[in-house]
């Protein structure tokens, strides 16, 4: 069941529906977005909310993409390492079976 959660972003209140077990994550995401938007807006209180929101969203999306690329690189490294270990184990088993 969904419940309404009030969050504040750049001094604006929004009510977002979420499951009770997702509330903490939503609130943390709202705090992160608020901080990013405040950093982008800086002292320019006249900056349009939607423009600041789009820039913050693009910055966060770029970070997500960078993390994904890094994760894919690590997965590739891990896969190569596992394949190498498998070859070594197979070689050791073959050598041991030949005794």
N, C-alpha and C positions, 0 to 999 in steps of 0.2 A: 504494500500500500504506500502511496506517495503522500508526502506531507509538504506544506509550504515552508520554505526557509527564507527568512529575510537576510539579504546580504547588502552591504554598502560598498559602492565603488565610486570613487571621486565624489563623495558626499551625496550620491544618489542611491536611493533604496530600490532594490529589486526583490521580488518574491519568486523564488525558483522552486519548482516541485522536485523532490527527490525522495528516495527510499531512506528510512531512518538510518540504516547502516552506511549510507553514503554521505550523510550530513557532514561529518568531520572532514572528509575529502573535499566536499563542495566549499566549505568554509575556508579551508586552506587554499584552495584554488582562487577563491575570491580575494583573499588577502594578497596572494601573489600578484594577481591581475591589478588590484588596486595599487600596490607598490610600484609595479611597472608603469602603470598609467600616470601615477604621480611623478615618477622620474622623467617620463617623456614630456609631460606638461610643464614641469619645472615651475618657474615663477610666473609663467604666462597663463594667468587665470582665465584669459579670454579664448584660449585654444578650444576649438570645437570638440565636444565630447566624442562624437563619432569618429573624427579624424584621429584623435588620441587613441581610441579603442582599436581602430584598424591598424595603426602603427604598432601598438602593443601586440595585437594578434599576429601580425607578420613577424615580429621579433620572436615571439614564442614559437611560432610554426617553424622558423628557421632553426631555432635551438632543438626542437623535436627532431627535425630532419638530420641535424648534425649528430644527435645522439643515436638515431637509427643507423646512420652510416658507420658510426663507431662500433655499434653493437654488431652489425653485419660483419665488419672487419674482424672483430673478436671471435664471432662464430666461425668464420672461415679459418682463423688461426687454430681454434679449438678442434675443428674437424680435421685439419691437417695433422695436428698433434695426435689425435686419437687414431687416425689412419696409420701414422708412423708407429705408434705403440702396438697396434694390431699386427703390423708386419713383423715387428721385433718379437712379439709373443709367438706368432706363427713360426718364425725362424727358430726360436728356442725350442718350441714343441717338436718341430721337425728334427732338429738336431738331437733332442733327447730321445725321440722315438727311434732314431737310427742307431742308438747305442746298443 
